[in-house]
Amino acid sequence: MARVQPVLSPTELALVDQMAELTGSKRTDVIKSALAVYHWFVRQALTGSSVVARKPSGEEVALETAELAALEGKGNRLSPEELGLLSKQLASATDPTDAARIKERLTRGFYGI
């Protein structure tokens, strides 16, 4: 299997080298850890939570799921037919937990989140 090397800028390479030196680990482990953090961030964004980001100025900004989906441009908007099916399922749901799950999916599908 061919190895895939990420394309990093000189500044990013310097940061990876600094982190490797500080932690006493290999550069590849630093990059793997960074990818794990990125994966966690994306999972938090897609599961409906908000993420607090710090700007270089030090100001903290809370990004909601809808904002993150718009930033990534990977919305998941449902078609009118799919929304109609979900609304019928919601109307016939008897279990409150199931109804809440369907309502959440309906809202996310309408807004494309």
HUPEKA-V506102 format. One line per field, one symbol per residue. ss: DSSP state (2 for helix, 1 for strand, 0 for the rest). A space follows every 10 residues. Layout:
ss: ???
This chain:
ss: 0000000002 2222222222 2220002222 2222222222 2222220000 1111000001 1110222222 2200000002 2222222222 2200022222 2222222222 200
